[in-house]
């Protein structure tokens, strides 16, 4: 394969997975790994609890002190974690009386473990401007980098780093803290009744039962409102009605709000799986800073939930990287991976790139970012390095010449390269140009890793005259490259619509 003449500079900045960053998670003995803490044999849990309760008080106190000596420095507020874990399990333990403080905390520690969330890989990055741009020198830009972290059991989560871009495209990464904090799941996440109604229709769950439930709900309702509306139908007429009730609740439980303390450093925040649909991980978040016509801004990220068998496209929204709303993407046009929103509306509509057929880049339009019904192919595999598959590598980047779309192409021996296409600003279904050779192809020192011969990114950023491109190396680590935007656009050859 010919090397591209386009000068791309690989930078020395590298992010390696760090096994020291550990998260405390529920632990159920007898289950190798259950990130959601949903499974377990109640009888065994009770037997273990009985052994803890049977300890002499001084032995229990000594055991707790030993746990704290080993683990307190590795986590913030670990005593509160143990306390919450005990309260979560207490109804299941069926203890004859409530044990003392030391035994309650020891019980919480007994059913808790550490999870090294990025022990295996730290990859598939996307980069967006930080919501706080204060205190910078002229020509600097503070950024947020999202990454897919993978640990034991190949379970993926979303983690963050921050840093600053200098006026000449140089990168300074902020040092991450030692700690990792999971977002608090809000039980009062608001739902839009109209959107919920549309989702029930799409799933074939809209019947007389569902309509009665909807009639009891306000236009903006919470999980508690929904539970009360469903309970109002109890006792169930038959088993089918009970299954309908469970299905309606499950639809709502695929949406949530995760929140962090505002003073928690961004590198400590982790979005970890919270639903059964995410049991095997949250993958490949493509963040974009979305600007509305009234000047307001909000971050969106499309990502993939995976339960070990089925992939589910989801949408994340945040204004500050402190509070995150997660919900499902709906409609027949979101069946595959690789969704990427445009950073603004076009002609009053939301636009998104996708890969419905697993092979081509497609364009979708919608009046609502949560619902997508139709798509049309706009870029097809053409070059030898992309014959197997072509997809986007993040949200389109607006330039004066058009929409710059980074792509990934898969060729012989499942080799992933990064390319680029240019779409018309007014009509992104028109392809104005594309690179004939890869922008980035795996170098000899980038070929080995968890998945060899793969370069991939979930989004770049333009700063000054540079395109800054964080990219994953063989599904293991993350590197950075930069290329002059003018040179990149100039290297695009005119192309007919393809």
FIDORO-303682 format. One line per 4 residues: number of its first residue (from 1); for each residue x, y, z of C-alpha. Coordinates in pm, 1 decimal, decimal comma, always signed. Each point is the difference from the previous one (the first is absolute). Layout:
NUM> X:Y:Z  ... .
% end
This chain:
1> +0,0:+0,0:+0,0  +136,8:+345,6:-88,3  +68,2:+230,4:+292,9  -201,3:+323,8:-10,4 .
5> +190,8:+316,3:-84,8  -205,5:+186,8:+259,8  +233,7:+91,8:+290,4  -153,4:-138,8:+319,9 .
9> +199,6:+47,4:+319,1  -30,1:-264,6:+268,6  +50,4:+159,7:+340,9  +185,3:-148,5:+293,8 .
13> -301,4:+14,5:+233,7  -126,7:-351,6:+81,9  -272,3:-113,8:+239,8  +50,6:-353,1:+129,7 .
17> -254,6:-199,2:+201,7  +63,4:+40,7:+371,5  -88,9:-298,7:+224,6  +37,5:+219,8:+309,6 .
21> -329,0:+178,7:-73,8  -247,2:-223,7:+180,6  -370,3:+34,2:+65,0  -192,3:-156,0:+288,6 .
25> -281,0:-223,7:-123,0  -256,3:-237,1:+152,5  +140,0:-350,9:+45,0  -213,7:-312,4:+0,0 .
29> +194,8:-311,8:+104,8  -43,6:-287,9:-239,9  -37,0:+229,0:-299,7  +325,5:+64,0:-186,6 .
33> -96,6:+350,7:-99,6  -329,5:+184,3:+25,9  +55,0:+369,0:-60,4  -362,2:+87,1:+68,7 .
37> -26,0:-189,5:+326,9  -330,1:-149,4:-112,4  +68,0:-369,0:+40,0  +90,3:-236,8:+278,2 .
41> -126,5:-289,3:+206,8  -190,8:+141,4:+300,6  +65,3:-307,1:+217,8  +376,6:+29,0:-45,0 .
45> -5,7:+372,9:+68,6  -187,3:-66,4:+323,6  +246,8:-270,3:+107,7  +290,7:+237,6:-50,5 .
49> -181,3:+273,5:+191,8  -65,0:-239,6:+288,4  +372,8:-75,4:+22,5  +80,4:+371,9:+18,9 .
53> -266,1:+63,0:+265,5  +128,4:-296,2:+206,6  +343,4:+159,8:+40,8  +93,2:+139,2:+340,1 .
57> -27,5:+377,7:+7,5  +373,2:+53,6:+45,7  +75,6:-240,3:-286,2  -245,5:+180,7:-228,0 .
61> +150,3:+336,7:+98,4  +351,9:-127,7:-71,1  -105,5:-141,7:-336,2  -161,0:+332,2:-95,9 .
65> +314,1:+191,1:+101,1  +205,6:-234,7:-216,0  -227,0:+66,2:-299,3  +30,3:+374,0:+53,1 .
69> +377,9:-21,9:+27,8  +16,6:-175,9:-336,2  -264,2:+190,0:-195,6  -89,3:+337,0:+156,3 .
73> +278,9:+186,1:-184,6  -115,0:-140,8:-334,7  -352,4:+145,9:+4,0  -185,2:+308,2:+112,1 .
77> -256,1:-53,9:+281,0  +36,7:-377,2:+6,1  -178,6:-23,8:+336,8  -306,3:+156,8:-158,9 .
81> +27,0:-252,5:-283,8  -1,7:-288,8:+250,0  -292,6:+155,4:+183,5  -206,2:+36,0:-317,4 .
85> +83,1:-355,3:-108,9  -124,4:-138,6:+331,9  -324,7:+197,9:-25,0  -48,5:-130,7:-352,9 .
89> +34,3:-361,9:+114,7  -166,9:+22,6:+343,0  -351,3:-97,1:-120,9  +147,0:-314,2:-157,7 .
93> +209,6:-106,7:+299,7  -296,4:-71,0:+234,6  +211,0:+59,5:+310,7  -172,3:-58,5:+336,8 .
97> +112,9:+342,5:+117,1  +196,9:+289,8:-141,2  +372,5:-46,1:+69,6  +224,2:+269,8:+142,2 .
101> +181,4:+260,7:-206,5  +323,1:-197,8:-45,7  -180,2:-310,6:-121,7  -227,0:+201,2:-230,4 .
105> +305,2:+157,1:-163,8  +179,6:-335,3:-15,4  -304,9:-154,3:-166,7  +5,6:+281,2:-255,6 .
109> +370,5:-62,7:-64,9  -60,3:-375,1:-30,3  -237,9:+57,2:-290,6  +215,3:+260,9:-173,5 .
113> +304,5:-33,6:-225,5  +232,4:+208,1:-211,6  -30,9:+15,9:-377,9  +294,8:+127,1:-204,9 .
117> -202,3:+164,0:-272,9  +286,0:+81,8:-240,0  +234,2:-288,4:+75,4  -23,6:-140,9:-354,2 .
121> -45,4:+297,7:-230,7  -52,7:+374,9:-26,3  -102,3:+84,4:-353,8  -252,7:+134,1:-255,9 .
125> +25,8:+367,3:+103,6  -208,7:+301,9:-91,1  +89,8:+360,8:+76,5  -216,0:+310,8:+54,0 .
129> +50,0:+349,5:+147,1  -20,5:+6,1:+380,5  -302,6:+187,8:+142,7  +243,4:+214,9:+204,2 .
133> +232,5:+211,7:-213,6  +99,7:+244,5:+272,6  +358,0:+85,3:+96,2  +161,7:-91,9:-331,6 .
137> +266,1:+185,2:-192,3  -70,9:+136,2:-346,9  -27,5:-275,9:-258,8  -60,2:-278,4:+254,4 .
141> -297,7:-232,5:+17,0  -91,6:-223,4:+292,1  -146,6:-336,3:-105,5  -176,6:-305,7:+135,8 .
145> +112,7:-337,1:-131,1  -236,1:-293,9:+34,9  +137,4:-352,5:-19,6  -123,5:-356,6:+3,7 .
149> +153,6:-177,9:+297,4  -1,6:-380,7:+7,0  +72,3:-220,1:+298,3  -66,0:-348,3:+133,3 .
153> -254,5:-195,5:-203,5  +46,3:+242,2:-293,7  -255,6:+235,3:+157,1  +20,7:+352,6:-136,0 .
157> -81,7:+334,2:+159,2  +48,6:+365,8:-90,6  +276,6:+193,5:+176,1  +134,4:+350,9:-46,6 .
161> +323,3:+195,1:-13,4  +53,9:+373,7:-42,6  +274,6:+212,2:-144,1  +92,4:+306,9:-199,6 .
165> +81,0:+59,1:-366,1  +262,5:+264,4:-65,5  -10,4:+256,8:-281,1  +222,5:-217,7:-220,8 .
169> -187,4:-323,7:+60,0  +210,2:-123,9:+291,6  -176,4:-216,5:+259,2  +26,8:+15,4:+378,9 .
173> -191,4:-268,2:+184,7  -106,8:+55,9:+359,7  +119,9:-268,3:+240,0  -293,7:-221,9:+103,2 .
177> -69,9:-53,7:+368,7  +51,0:-332,3:+175,2  -371,4:-42,9:+69,1  -296,0:-107,9:-210,0 .
181> -361,3:+88,9:+80,5  -315,9:-152,2:-144,6  -292,0:+228,3:-80,6  -299,2:-4,5:+233,6 .
185> -307,8:-146,9:-162,6  -289,6:+239,5:+41,4  -337,2:-161,0:+86,1  -181,9:+311,4:-114,9 .
189> +125,3:+36,5:-356,2  -274,7:+182,1:-193,1  -159,2:-157,0:-306,3  -189,1:+165,1:-284,2 .
193> -342,7:-158,6:-28,1  -17,2:+59,1:-375,5  +335,5:-170,1:-60,2  -93,1:-288,3:+228,1 .
197> -324,7:-46,6:-192,2  +189,4:-13,7:-331,9  +244,9:-255,3:+137,7  -282,0:-226,2:+121,6 .
201> -157,0:+16,9:-346,8  +330,7:-84,6:-167,1  +47,3:-306,0:+222,5  -355,9:-119,8:-52,6 .
205> -90,1:+58,6:+364,9  -265,0:+264,8:-57,3  -329,4:-167,1:+95,4  -294,8:+76,9:+227,1 .
209> +206,2:-77,9:+309,1  +280,8:+234,6:-104,6  -249,2:+273,3:-89,5  -158,6:-18,0:+345,5 .
213> +345,1:+35,1:+153,8  +81,9:+296,5:-225,1  -327,9:+170,8:+86,9  +107,9:+8,0:+365,4 .
217> +334,1:+167,1:-74,5  +85,7:+372,2:-21,5  +179,1:+133,4:-307,6  +331,7:-24,0:+189,2 .
221> +5,8:-298,5:+232,1  +246,5:-185,2:+219,7  +66,4:-366,5:+64,1  -209,4:+24,9:+317,6 .
225> -293,0:+145,1:-197,2  +18,5:-288,2:-245,7  +23,3:-263,4:+273,6  -310,8:+143,6:+166,6 .
229> -188,8:+9,9:-330,1  +88,7:-364,1:-72,9  -83,3:-110,8:+355,7  -343,7:+153,6:-39,0 .
233> -77,3:-286,7:-240,9  +82,5:-262,3:+264,5  -130,7:-263,8:+63,5  +79,7:-117,9:-351,7 .
237> -275,8:-150,8:-209,1  +228,7:-275,9:-127,7  +366,6:-91,1:-55,1  +5,9:+185,3:-331,6 .
241> -99,9:+325,2:+172,0  +275,0:-51,8:+255,8  +253,1:-49,8:-280,0  -126,2:+319,1:-162,8 .
245> +51,1:+188,0:+324,2  +358,1:-127,0:+29,0  +70,1:+94,1:-363,5  -129,1:+355,9:+48,7 .
249> +221,2:+44,1:+307,0  +300,8:-145,7:-183,0  -33,4:+256,1:-278,6  +19,3:+280,3:+255,4 .
253> +290,3:-162,4:+183,2  +211,5:+21,6:-316,5  +19,8:+373,9:+71,4  +169,2:+160,3:+296,3 .
257> +191,3:+294,4:+140,3  +350,8:-41,1:+138,9  +140,3:+279,0:+215,5  +332,5:+86,4:+161,7 .
261> +102,0:+253,6:+260,3  +97,4:+319,3:-182,2  +339,7:+8,3:+171,6  +90,3:-354,2:-111,9 .
265> +292,3:+25,7:-245,4  -110,9:-98,0:-348,5  +261,4:-275,5:-18,6  -170,2:-168,6:+297,9 .
269> -341,1:-22,4:-165,4  -93,0:-328,2:-162,8  -319,9:-99,1:-177,7  -29,3:-367,1:+89,6 .
273> -273,2:-241,1:-119,7  -324,0:+45,1:+194,4  -257,9:-199,2:-200,9  -25,3:-365,8:-104,1 .
277> +24,8:+121,4:-361,6  +348,1:+133,4:+88,3  +114,9:-307,6:+192,3  +303,4:-53,2:-224,6 .
281> +80,3:+363,4:-33,4  -44,3:+350,0:-137,4  +200,1:+40,3:-317,6  +138,7:+267,7:-230,8 .
285> -156,6:+327,6:+111,4  +8,5:+262,7:-275,2  -26,6:+336,6:+176,4  -98,0:+318,1:-179,3 .
289> -59,0:+356,6:+118,7  -343,8:+74,4:-147,0  -97,0:+362,6:-63,7  -366,3:+97,7:-26,7 .
293> -126,6:+279,9:-219,4  -62,8:+220,4:+306,3  +367,4:-22,5:+96,9  -40,7:-251,0:+283,0 .
297> +239,6:-293,9:+13,7  -21,3:-357,5:+122,1  +217,2:-308,7:-31,4  -140,1:-314,4:-157,4 .
301> +167,2:-336,9:-31,0  -120,6:-303,2:-186,7  +125,1:-330,2:+137,7  -68,8:-372,2:-12,5 .
305> -134,5:-210,8:+285,9  +84,4:-369,9:-14,2  -141,9:-282,2:+211,3  +214,7:-277,6:-148,7 .
309> -239,3:-76,9:-283,3  -182,7:+311,7:-112,3  +125,6:+349,8:-78,2  -221,6:+297,3:+84,2 .
313> +68,2:+352,7:-122,2  -41,6:+260,5:+272,6  +29,8:+375,1:+44,8  +166,7:+195,6:+277,9 .
317> -63,3:+367,2:+76,6  +186,7:+237,0:+231,9  +68,3:+368,5:+34,6  +282,9:-19,4:+250,7 .
321> +139,4:-357,9:+21,8  -141,9:-8,8:+353,8  -354,4:-114,4:-73,6  -62,1:-246,8:-282,5 .
325> -334,9:-110,4:-144,3  +10,4:-338,3:-175,4  -280,8:-128,0:-220,3  -59,3:-240,0:-285,9 .
329> +5,5:+105,0:-363,6  -321,3:-105,0:-165,6  -119,9:-93,9:-346,7  +90,1:-249,0:-272,8 .
333> +294,5:+214,2:-117,9  +210,0:-60,7:+313,4  +53,7:-373,0:-31,9  +380,3:+0,7:-23,9 .
337> +302,7:+167,0:+155,1  +174,3:+320,4:-97,6  -256,8:+277,6:+43,7  +145,5:+353,1:-10,6 .
341> -200,9:+322,8:+29,4  +74,3:+311,8:-198,6  +90,7:+288,2:+236,5  -301,1:+213,4:-97,6 .
345> -336,2:-23,4:-171,6  -14,5:+19,8:-377,1  -309,7:+158,2:-148,3  -166,5:-33,3:+339,8 .
349> +63,4:-374,8:+28,3  +245,0:-214,5:+190,5  +240,0:-192,1:-223,0  +200,6:-309,5:+86,1 .
353> +239,7:-237,5:-168,8  -39,1:-374,1:+50,2  +97,5:-338,9:-137,2  -325,4:-193,5:-30,8 .
357> +126,7:-278,2:-223,2  +337,3:-40,5:+167,9  +179,5:+113,6:-315,9  -88,1:+354,8:-108,8 .
361> -32,7:+349,1:+145,7  -362,0:+107,5:-0,7  -178,4:+329,5:+67,1  -309,0:+35,7:+217,7 .
365> -236,2:+290,2:+77,6  -240,7:+50,6:+288,7  -201,4:+265,8:+179,4  +87,3:-165,8:+331,9 .
369> +348,6:-123,3:+99,8  -150,8:-304,8:+174,5  -187,6:-141,6:-302,7  +140,7:-101,2:-339,5 .
373> -202,2:-175,0:-268,2  +175,5:+19,3:-338,3  +354,6:+6,6:-135,5  +168,1:+20,7:-338,7 .
377> +354,5:-101,5:-100,6  +230,1:+287,2:-91,0  +353,4:-149,1:+7,9  +76,9:-354,5:-115,7 .
381> +323,3:-201,6:+37,6  +217,5:+64,7:-301,4  +371,3:-16,4:+72,3  +190,4:-325,9:+71,8 .
385> +53,1:+93,7:+367,4  -375,7:+40,4:+61,4  -157,3:-273,9:-212,9  -140,0:-200,3:+292,7 .
389> -154,7:+282,0:+198,7  -22,6:+378,0:+11,9  -130,6:+200,0:+294,5  +30,3:+337,2:+166,2 .
393> +257,4:+79,6:+268,4  -201,3:+256,5:+190,1  -224,9:+297,1:-63,7  +55,6:+212,6:-311,9 .
397> +222,6:+304,9:+47,5  -121,6:+318,1:-166,0  +251,1:+189,2:-215,6  -46,1:+277,0:-255,6 .
401> +55,3:-255,4:-277,0  -255,6:-251,1:+132,1  -62,7:-265,9:+263,5  +319,4:-189,3:+75,6 .
405> -81,8:-360,3:+93,9  +270,7:-225,3:+134,6  -56,3:-358,7:-107,3  +120,9:-346,2:+83,5 .
409> +60,3:-247,9:-278,0  +47,4:-372,9:+38,8  +200,9:-186,4:-262,2  +178,9:-332,5:-45,8 .
413> +106,0:-178,5:+319,2  -253,6:+218,4:+188,6  +240,0:+291,6:-2,1  -158,5:+324,9:+122,2 .
417> +117,5:+331,2:-144,3  -126,3:+355,7:+54,4  -107,1:+203,9:-301,7  -209,1:+308,5:-71,7 .
421> -278,6:+124,0:-227,1  -138,3:+348,9:-60,1  -376,5:+61,4:-17,4  -186,3:+304,9:-127,8 .
425> -89,6:+243,7:+281,4  -355,1:+60,7:-121,9  -70,8:-347,7:-130,6  +216,1:-259,0:+176,2 .
429> -132,4:-273,1:-226,4  +242,0:+139,8:-260,2  +358,9:-125,2:+21,8  +243,8:+271,8:-105,4 .
433> +318,7:-195,7:+49,9  +172,2:-287,7:+174,7  +349,7:-122,0:+73,4  +114,5:-274,2:-235,2 .
437> +264,4:-117,3:+248,0  -39,3:-31,6:+378,4  +62,6:+301,6:+216,5  +139,4:-240,4:+261,6 .
441> +91,9:-364,8:-46,8  +153,8:-224,2:+270,1  +374,3:+51,2:+31,0  +215,5:-298,1:+104,9 .
445> -8,4:+108,8:+366,1  -380,9:+42,5:-13,1  -93,0:-341,5:-133,9  +12,9:-206,0:+319,1 .
449> -265,2:+6,7:+272,1  -325,3:-147,2:+120,9  -132,5:+18,5:-357,9  +300,6:+29,2:-235,3 .
453> +25,5:+220,8:-309,8  -270,8:+245,8:+107,6  +6,8:+381,4:+6,7  -327,3:+160,9:+105,6 .
457> -139,2:+324,1:+137,5  -337,8:+128,0:+115,8  +67,3:+361,4:-86,8  +258,9:+271,7:-64,6 .
461> +1,1:+377,0:+48,8  +116,9:+299,9:-200,4  +210,1:+252,9:+190,4  +153,6:+287,7:-191,0 .
465> +156,5:-138,8:-315,6  +15,9:-354,7:+134,3  -219,5:-306,2:+2,9  +81,2:-171,1:+330,3 .
469> -68,8:-370,7:-17,1  +6,6:-229,3:+304,6  -8,1:-359,4:-118,4  -0,3:-350,6:+143,0 .
473> +283,3:-242,0:-65,7  -107,4:-362,8:-45,3  -278,4:+31,4:+260,5  +257,5:+47,4:+275,8 .
477> +133,7:+355,4:+42,2  -61,5:+351,3:-132,3  +234,7:+221,6:-197,4  -30,9:+341,5:-164,0 .
481> +75,9:+139,4:-343,0  -39,9:+336,6:-167,4  -22,9:+116,7:-357,5  -48,0:+343,5:-150,6 .
485> -365,5:+38,9:-90,8  +77,2:+189,5:-321,7  +229,0:-277,0:-118,7  -257,0:-266,3:+84,3 .
489> -279,2:+175,3:-185,7  +230,0:+64,1:-293,2  +85,7:-369,7:-20,5  -364,0:-92,7:-48,9 .
493> -64,0:-91,7:-359,8  -323,4:+103,9:-160,7  -235,7:-292,7:+5,5  -336,2:-74,8:-151,9 .
497> -275,9:-98,6:+240,6  +81,4:-349,3:+120,0 .
% end
